[in-house]
Amino acid sequence: MSLPWLLWKKESKATLLLAGPLVVAQLLQVGMGFIDTVMAGRMGAAELAAVGLGSSLWALMLLGCIGAVMAISPLVAHLNGAGNDAAIAGEFHQGLWVAILVGILAVPITYGLAALLPLLDVDPEIAPLAREYLEMSAWGMPGLCLYLAPRYLNEGLSNTKPVMLVQFLLLPLNILGNYLFMFGNGGFPAMGATGAALSTAIGLWLGAAMMFGYLRYAQRFTALALFNRYHPPHPREMWRILKLGLPIAVAIIMEVGMFSAVAVLMGTLGKVEMAAHQIAVNYAGLMFMLPLSIAQAITIRVGHAAGAGDRRLAVTRGWLGVLMSGAIMAMSATVLLVFPNQIVALYTGDAEVTAMALSLLFAAALFQFSDGLQVAASGALRGLKDTAIPMVITVVVYWAVGFPVAWFVGITWGLGPQGLWGGLVVGLTGAAILLNLRFYMLSRRVPETHNL
């Protein structure tokens, strides 16, 4: 695709300025999981494995909620791009009702996941700890969804700094909560992995309070009249939001679910394998926040251009984001290949866990590039309100291809953890190819014009 240098420069700068606070916010948010993992590692392999397994399954619910509520961002971006700011308050209120509904439903579903653990042949030393972790985490889900609604309103308006500031405040509070609840300081009982979940749940509710406080008192929202009129729930409008958001949620769940399913299989191999898996997946997840933030910025930029009626510019912004995301993850893969020992040393000093984790970090390096390309393409497609076909793609590549390969190679063939991670590489690579192909097909349907 041949584009004027001026357009590349202008769009790259705008995307990076928008993505910058999101990168910081995502790193701070994942940093909470990183801290949970490191602090759990100081309590022993069983606690580390329990936090790894519990957080993997909890992430399935967390990201499902994120996907369902994320529809607020492209919808608001389209309204803002079209100059129809008067309709934003009503859109936000219906999105808020959706968030409340999703948050309430997430509690019993998370409990259901916890109840399934004894049936999954997980190491008996890990299973009860992971179940307690999940049950405590469930009570943070409504707070998460209440936090997400104002977050995605802000992002749809290209205002990404508030979420960064909120995450900056929550990180030290999470460390304090872990210190108190995990290790039994300050007069609290030592709760181990469950204490980490309690700290996270409290943080999610605090984050919601902070975001709503910002909406209420920030002058930039005065003209939107967000709190001047009560909009009751309208099932038809809520369904319209869910119709866009649920495929996003399913697509995210398909990917995270594959990782969670592999984590469960890893738990059947033993606590050393599970602890090593948690180290590798935690670091890979930390690096994934970079292209994920780019993808979120792509959704906003593409949605704004599409709402303004400039479909060609929307496509250009999408392709630029894909290239930026791929470049970032190529650098991430290089870091994994050059500094694996230093990375593992941050998590553990256990010789068995270290040796296993080093082999898994090599597999993580293999899928970094593919992971960056698939998440960027997903963000671009969301900006065009194209969510149904990407959902089908993710179902097929992750569960008809990726997970069966992981099971067959890792368990049936007996290659163990390395074989399980081979399935992750196959699934993510397939998603990168097909999602970018989908965006390419859509890009050919618009004229070769740009509004600079």
C-alpha positions in Angstrom: 0.0 0.0 0.0 1.6 3.3 -1.1 0.9 6.2 1.2 2.2 9.8 1.4 4.9 10.2 4.0 3.0 13.1 5.5 0.0 10.7 6.2 2.3 8.1 7.8 3.9 10.6 10.0 0.7 12.3 11.1 -1.1 9.0 11.8 1.8 7.4 13.5 2.2 10.3 15.9 -1.5 10.5 16.7 -1.7 6.7 17.3 1.3 6.7 19.6 0.1 9.7 21.6 -3.2 7.9 22.1 -1.6 4.6 22.9 1.1 5.9 25.2 -1.1 6.3 28.3 -2.8 3.0 27.4 0.6 1.2 27.3 1.4 2.6 30.8 -2.0 1.7 32.1 -1.9 -1.8 30.7 1.6 -2.4 32.1 0.5 -1.1 35.5 -2.5 -3.4 35.4 -0.5 -6.5 34.4 2.1 -5.3 36.8 -0.4 -6.2 39.5 -0.5 -9.7 38.3 3.3 -9.7 38.0 3.6 -8.6 41.6 1.1 -11.2 42.7 3.2 -13.9 41.0 6.5 -12.7 42.4 5.1 -12.4 45.9 3.5 -15.8 45.7 6.8 -17.3 44.5 8.3 -16.2 47.8 5.8 -18.4 49.5 6.7 -21.6 47.6 5.9 -23.5 44.4 2.4 -24.6 45.5 1.3 -21.0 46.2 2.9 -19.8 42.9 1.2 -22.6 41.0 -2.2 -21.8 42.6 -2.0 -18.1 41.7 -1.0 -19.1 38.2 -3.9 -21.5 37.7 -6.4 -19.4 39.6 -5.4 -16.2 37.7 -5.5 -18.0 34.4 -9.1 -19.1 34.9 -10.1 -15.7 36.4 -8.6 -14.0 33.4 -11.1 -15.9 31.3 -13.9 -14.1 33.1 -12.1 -10.8 33.4 -11.4 -10.6 29.7 -14.9 -11.8 28.8 -16.3 -8.9 30.8 -13.8 -6.6 29.1 -15.0 -7.8 25.7 -18.7 -7.4 26.5 -18.3 -3.8 27.7 -15.6 -2.8 25.2 -18.3 -2.1 22.6 -18.8 1.3 24.4 -15.5 2.5 22.9 -16.1 2.1 19.2 -19.8 3.2 19.6 -18.7 6.4 21.3 -15.9 6.9 18.8 -18.3 6.7 15.9 -20.7 9.2 17.6 -17.8 11.6 18.3 -16.4 11.3 14.8 -19.8 12.0 13.4 -20.2 15.1 15.6 -23.2 13.7 17.4 -22.0 14.3 21.0 -25.5 14.9 22.2 -26.2 11.1 21.8 -23.2 10.0 23.9 -24.8 10.3 27.3 -27.6 8.0 26.3 -25.2 5.5 24.7 -23.1 5.6 27.9 -26.0 5.0 30.2 -27.1 1.9 28.2 -23.5 0.7 28.2 -23.5 1.2 32.0 -26.6 -1.0 32.3 -24.9 -3.6 30.2 -21.8 -3.4 32.5 -24.0 -3.9 35.6 -25.7 -6.9 34.1 -22.5 -8.5 33.0 -20.8 -7.9 36.4 -23.6 -9.5 38.3 -23.7 -12.6 36.1 -19.9 -12.9 36.3 -20.0 -13.7 40.0 -21.8 -17.1 39.9 -20.1 -18.0 36.7 -16.7 -17.5 38.4 -17.9 -19.7 41.3 -18.8 -22.3 38.7 -15.3 -22.3 37.3 -13.9 -22.8 40.8 -16.3 -25.7 41.4 -15.0 -27.4 38.3 -11.4 -27.6 39.5 -11.7 -30.9 41.4 -13.0 -32.5 38.2 -10.0 -31.4 36.1 -7.4 -33.8 37.6 -5.3 -30.9 38.8 -2.5 -31.6 41.3 -4.3 -32.0 44.7 -1.9 -29.7 46.4 -2.8 -26.9 43.9 -6.6 -27.4 43.4 -8.0 -26.2 46.8 -5.7 -23.1 46.8 -6.7 -22.2 43.3 -10.4 -22.7 44.1 -10.2 -20.3 47.1 -8.4 -17.8 44.9 -11.2 -17.9 42.3 -14.0 -17.7 44.8 -12.5 -14.6 46.4 -11.8 -13.0 43.0 -15.5 -13.4 41.9 -16.5 -10.6 44.2 -14.4 -8.1 42.3 -16.2 -8.7 39.0 -19.0 -6.2 39.5 -16.4 -3.6 40.4 -14.4 -4.4 37.3 -17.4 -3.9 35.0 -18.3 -0.6 36.8 -14.7 0.5 36.2 -14.8 -0.5 32.5 -17.9 1.5 31.5 -16.4 5.0 32.2 -13.0 3.8 31.0 -14.3 2.9 27.5 -16.3 6.1 27.4 -13.1 8.0 27.9 -11.2 6.0 25.3 -14.0 6.4 22.8 -13.5 10.2 23.3 -9.7 9.8 22.7 -9.0 10.5 26.4 -6.7 7.8 27.6 -4.9 9.5 30.5 -7.4 8.9 33.2 -7.1 5.1 33.1 -3.3 5.5 33.3 -3.6 7.6 36.4 -6.1 5.3 38.1 -3.9 2.3 37.5 -0.9 4.2 38.8 -2.8 4.8 42.1 -4.0 1.1 42.3 -0.6 -0.5 41.9 0.9 0.5 45.3 -2.4 -0.3 46.9 -2.2 -3.8 45.5 1.3 -4.2 46.9 0.0 -3.1 50.3 -3.0 -5.4 50.1 -0.7 -8.4 49.2 1.6 -7.5 52.1 -1.3 -7.4 54.5 -3.5 -10.3 53.3 -1.0 -12.8 51.7 1.6 -12.7 54.4 -0.6 -11.9 57.5 0.8 -8.5 58.4 -1.0 -5.6 60.2 -3.0 -8.0 62.3 -4.6 -9.8 59.3 -4.4 -13.6 59.0 -2.0 -15.0 56.4 -4.3 -16.0 53.5 -1.6 -16.9 50.9 -3.0 -17.0 47.3 -6.5 -16.1 48.5 -5.1 -12.9 50.0 -3.8 -11.9 46.6 -7.3 -12.3 45.2 -8.8 -10.2 48.0 -6.3 -7.4 47.3 -7.2 -7.5 43.6 -11.0 -7.5 44.3 -10.7 -4.5 46.6 -8.6 -2.7 43.9 -11.2 -3.2 41.2 -13.9 -1.6 43.3 -11.6 1.3 44.2 -10.8 1.7 40.5 -14.6 2.0 39.7 -15.0 4.7 42.4 -12.1 6.7 41.0 -13.3 6.6 37.4 -16.8 7.7 38.3 -15.4 10.5 40.5 -13.4 11.7 37.4 -16.5 11.6 35.2 -18.5 13.6 37.8 -16.0 16.4 38.4 -13.9 16.7 35.2 -14.9 19.9 33.3 -14.5 18.2 29.9 -17.6 16.1 30.5 -19.9 19.0 31.4 -21.2 19.5 27.9 -22.1 15.8 27.6 -24.5 16.1 30.5 -23.7 12.6 31.7 -25.4 13.0 35.1 -28.1 15.5 34.2 -30.7 13.0 33.1 -31.5 9.5 34.1 -31.7 7.0 31.2 -33.5 3.8 32.4 -32.5 0.5 30.8 -33.9 0.0 27.3 -33.6 -3.7 26.4 -33.4 -3.0 22.6 -30.5 -0.5 23.1 -28.8 -2.8 25.5 -29.1 -5.7 23.0 -27.6 -3.5 20.3 -24.6 -2.9 22.5 -24.4 -6.6 23.4 -24.7 -7.6 19.8 -21.5 -5.8 19.1 -19.8 -6.6 22.4 -20.6 -10.3 22.9 -18.7 -11.4 19.7 -15.7 -9.3 21.1 -16.1 -11.2 24.4 -16.3 -14.5 22.7 -13.2 -13.8 20.6 -11.2 -12.8 23.7 -12.5 -15.8 25.6 -11.5 -18.1 22.8 -7.9 -16.9 23.0 -7.6 -16.6 26.8 -9.6 -19.9 27.1 -7.0 -21.7 25.1 -4.3 -20.4 27.4 -6.4 -21.3 30.4 -7.1 -24.8 29.1 -3.3 -25.3 28.5 -2.7 -24.1 32.1 -5.2 -26.7 33.4 -3.4 -29.4 31.3 -0.1 -28.1 32.7 -1.5 -28.4 36.2 -2.0 -32.2 35.6 1.8 -32.5 34.9 2.9 -31.2 38.4 3.6 -28.1 40.4 7.1 -27.6 38.8 5.6 -27.6 35.3 2.7 -25.3 36.4 5.1 -22.9 38.2 7.3 -22.7 35.1 4.3 -22.2 32.9 3.1 -19.3 35.1 6.5 -17.6 34.8 6.5 -17.8 31.0 2.9 -16.8 30.5 3.1 -14.0 33.0 6.1 -12.4 31.2 4.5 -13.0 27.8 1.3 -11.4 29.0 3.3 -8.4 30.3 4.8 -7.9 26.9 1.5 -8.4 25.2 0.2 -5.2 26.9 2.2 -3.2 24.3 0.4 -4.4 21.2 -2.8 -4.6 23.1 -2.6 -0.9 23.8 -1.8 -0.2 20.2 -4.8 -2.2 19.2 -7.1 -0.2 21.6 -5.8 3.0 20.1 -6.4 1.5 16.6 -10.0 0.8 17.5 -10.5 4.4 18.6 -8.7 6.0 15.6 -10.4 3.7 13.1 -13.8 4.2 14.7 -13.5 8.0 14.7 -12.6 8.0 11.0 -15.4 5.6 10.1 -17.9 7.7 12.1 -16.7 10.8 10.2 -17.4 9.0 6.9 -13.7 8.6 5.8 -13.6 4.8 5.4 -10.3 4.9 3.5 -8.6 6.8 6.3 -10.0 4.3 8.8 -8.4 1.4 6.8 -5.1 3.3 6.6 -5.0 3.7 10.3 -5.7 0.0 10.8 -2.8 -1.1 8.6 -0.5 1.4 10.2 -1.4 0.0 13.6 -0.7 -3.6 12.5 2.7 -2.6 11.3 3.5 -0.8 14.5 2.3 -3.8 16.6 4.3 -6.3 14.6 7.5 -4.3 15.0 7.0 -4.0 18.8 6.6 -7.7 19.2 9.6 -8.5 17.0 11.6 -6.5 19.5 9.9 -8.4 22.4 10.9 -11.7 20.9 14.5 -10.5 20.6 14.5 -9.7 24.4 13.2 -13.1 25.2 15.9 -14.8 23.2 18.8 -12.7 24.5 18.0 -12.4 28.2 16.0 -15.5 29.2 18.1 -16.3 32.4 17.7 -12.7 33.7 13.9 -12.9 33.1 13.4 -16.2 35.0 15.6 -15.0 37.9 13.1 -12.2 38.6 10.5 -14.9 39.5 12.3 -17.8 41.1 15.5 -19.3 42.3 14.3 -22.9 42.2 16.6 -24.8 39.9 13.9 -27.2 38.5 11.4 -24.4 37.8 14.2 -22.3 36.2 15.2 -25.0 33.8 11.6 -25.7 32.7 10.8 -22.0 32.4 13.7 -21.3 30.1 12.5 -23.8 27.6 9.0 -22.3 27.7 10.3 -18.7 27.2 11.8 -19.9 23.9 8.3 -21.0 22.8 7.0 -17.7 23.9 9.5 -15.9 21.7 8.2 -17.8 18.7 4.6 -16.5 19.0 5.4 -12.9 20.0 5.2 -11.6 16.4 2.0 -13.5 15.6 0.4 -12.3 18.8 1.1 -8.7 17.9 -0.4 -9.0 14.4 -3.5 -10.8 15.5 -4.4 -8.4 18.3 -3.8 -5.3 16.0 -6.0 -6.7 13.3 -8.7 -7.4 15.9 -8.5 -3.8 17.1 -8.8 -2.5 13.5 -11.8 -4.7 12.8 -13.6 -3.6 16.0 -13.1 0.0 14.9 -15.2 -0.9 11.8 -17.8 -2.6 14.0 -16.8 -5.9 12.4 -17.0 -8.4 15.3 -19.0 -11.5 14.1 -16.5 -12.9 11.5 -13.5 -12.3 13.8 -15.4 -14.3 16.5 -15.8 -17.2 14.1 -12.1 -17.1 13.1 -11.0 -17.2 16.8 -13.3 -20.1 17.6 -11.8 -22.1 14.7 -8.1 -21.4 15.0 -7.9 -21.6 18.8 -10.3 -24.5 19.5 -10.4 -26.6 16.3 -6.6 -26.2 15.6 -4.5 -24.7 18.4 -5.8 -26.6 21.5 -6.1 -30.0 19.8 -2.5 -29.6 18.7 -1.5 -28.7 22.2 -3.3 -31.7 23.6 -2.1 -34.1 21.0 1.6 -33.1 21.0 1.9 -32.3 24.7 -0.2 -35.0 26.3 -0.8 -37.8 23.8 2.7 -37.7 22.3 4.1 -37.0 25.7 6.3 -34.0 24.9 5.0 -32.2 28.0 5.1 -28.5 28.6 7.0 -27.7 25.4 4.4 -29.6 23.3 1.5 -27.7 25.0 3.2 -24.4 24.2 3.6 -25.6 20.6 -0.2 -25.6 20.3 -0.3 -22.0 21.5 2.2 -21.0 18.7 0.0 -22.8 16.1 -3.2 -21.1 17.3 -1.8 -17.6 17.5 -0.2 -17.9 14.1 -3.4 -19.0 12.5 -5.3 -16.2 14.1 -2.7 -13.6 12.8 -3.1 -14.9 9.3 -6.9 -15.1 9.1 -7.7 -11.8 11.0 -5.3 -9.8 8.8 -6.8 -11.5 5.8 -10.2 -10.4 6.9 -9.1 -6.8 7.3 -7.4 -6.9 3.9 -10.7 -8.1 2.3 -12.5 -5.2 3.9 -9.8 -2.7 2.9 -10.4 -3.5 -0.8 -14.0 -2.4 -0.6 -13.2 1.3 -0.1 -11.9 3.9 -2.6 -8.2 5.0 -2.6 -8.8 8.5 -1.1 -7.6 10.1 2.2 -8.7 13.1 4.2 -5.5 14.6 5.7 
